Amino acid sequence: MGDIDDAIERADREAFTKDPPKTLKGQVGFLIKQFGSAKAVAQELGVTADSVNRYRRGARKHARADVAAKIDDAVKARWQPLVRKRRQKQAAASGGITVETRARFGYTSSAGSTDDGRFRRLTVHLPAAYAQQLFDARDTGASDQQMRGIIAEGFKEVYFQDGGGRAMGLSDVEINDIDYLDLDY
C-alpha cells in the first residue's frame, strides 16, 4: 500500500460516526434489513428463523453466547462499510476532502521549472470533485503515483493558483518525498 491508500484507510477508520446497534433486538433488526429476511439471517447465524423473529420482537432478550458472538461479528462486518460509503459519498458530493501533508513540492511553469522542490507543510481543503476522483481511482486500483497526481492537481488549483487568482502559468505540480500525509472528510 502507498501513502495515499494508507491515508484513506486511516480516515475511514476515524470516520466511525455512529456506533452499531448494541441491543440484541437492534442488531437483529439491522441484520434483517441487510439480508432481506429472517430466514436468511437464520442461515447466516445457524439458528432457526423463529429464533431470529423472537430476537427481533424482543421476546428473547439474550442469545446463547456463541450465537451472540456470531450476531455481533455479522453486524460489525456490515456496519462499518455502510458508514464508510456514506461519508465518502458525502465528501464526493459536497463536502470535499482535507489533505494535510509535509512533502517536497516541485512545479513547472511558463517561467521555467524547479526540479529542486522544497518541503512544505500544507493543510488544504480540496473540492468535492477531487474527493470523487480520489475515491474512484482507489476503487479501480490506481497506483499511489496516480493518486498523488490527483492530489497534486488539487493543490495546484486550490493552493498554488488560489482558485484562478494567481500563478496561472503553472502547468504541473509534483508531490515527492512525502514525510506524512493525512486525509479528513
Secondary structure, 3 states (H helix, E strand, C coil): CCHHHHHHHHHHHHCCCCCCCCCHHHHHHHHHHHHCCHHHHHHHHCCCHHHHHHHHHCCCCCCCHHHHHHHHHHHHHHHHHHHHHHHHHHHHHHHCEEEEEEEEEEEEECCEEEEEEEEEEEEEEECHHHHHHHHHHHHCCCCHHHHHHHHHHHHHHHHHCHHHCCCCCEEEEEEEEEEEEEEEC
